[in-house]
Amino acid sequence: MSRFFTSALKQLTPYVPGEQPKQGRFIKLNTNESPFAPAPAVCEIINKTEIENLRLYSDPACKTFLAQLANTYGVKETQVFAGNGSDEVLAFCFQSFCENGVAFADITYGFYPVFTQIFRCATTIVPLQKDFTISVKDYQEIDSTIIIANPNAPTGLELSQNEIEQLLQQNKNRLIIIDEAYVDFGAESAVPLLQKYDNLLVVGTFSKSRNLAGARLGYAIAGEELIADLNTIKFSFNPYNVNRLTLLAGTAALQETVYYEACWQSIIQTRRETTAALRELGFTVLDSKTNFIFAGKHPKLSAKYWQEHLRENNILVRYFAQERIDDFVRITIGTAEQMQTLLQITKGALS
Ligand SMILES: *Cc1c(COP(=O)(O)O)cnc(C)c1O
């Protein structure tokens, strides 16, 4: 640390991303990327002309992209916001809406505690139930902003739209942020609730279900006043936050419904098969509504050893050395063939 570093941030513990090795050696099931390429139309739109156009700034209003996004989700163009990955959108939310503190689960997306440090938000941790589900009753007394990843990570468990509505109703003067990074893999979106509630903000990403993790594209959908606040922050920080190529890719991706729905169905099918096969081998596997599964608690094989054994056999999965979940690993759903390899290596570890 340099002697010039802001003293208030000296204790900051940054987020630790999953390992990103050079392509080739590993079957990469550790950061919830898609095993599939973006839709062909997305790949074609980034041509030489568009690369030459990089001499120009991107559209700070992200107009074409946001019009398409609003159309896709059935909301007004004033109700959508684009960010450089949803991590940036979440950062803007913590900065903008957590003055009176923020509450989230003990086991959830690891970036939330980092944002509370950098933006100095008072934090309330609400433990998940014993079975890792969220009980909306546990949030009844909380007045601060609440953020919930739905489905949750790394558990993969879903909260129904009905339960989210209960949260919204509990206290209409409290903002509820729903992080829907994984919603396309079989969960229920909270977006329709925006018609009835102005204390809801939904965050989404193109990283997981639209096969564009490397493009960095995230969004928020909310009432227009909340979106205006996010724009105030963005235009005070980085007006050109989403680059030209990413805006093109995102706009094209939204038009390729058939392609992406086939990708999601494939992931759901492979998830079902992998879950059944791992249960058959004696693992506990939570009921995932995401593109990963959370599995472990094997009577003969610790999660840590399982992760290490997979790594020695060139398969990367994610292990969290955190209380309550240190006997689980998080496994991204890859292709059916990749999951067959994972099962084979796992059987090897068990024998
Ligand atoms: C992956 C993930 C994100 C971040 O997505 P980016 O758009 O790639 O920044 C946000 N929230 C959750 C719960 C995630 O798992």
Residues whose N, C-alpha, C, O or C-beta is under 5 A from the ligand:
A	BS01	LIG	G85 S86 D87 Y109 A149 A153 D179 A181 T205 S207 L217 G218
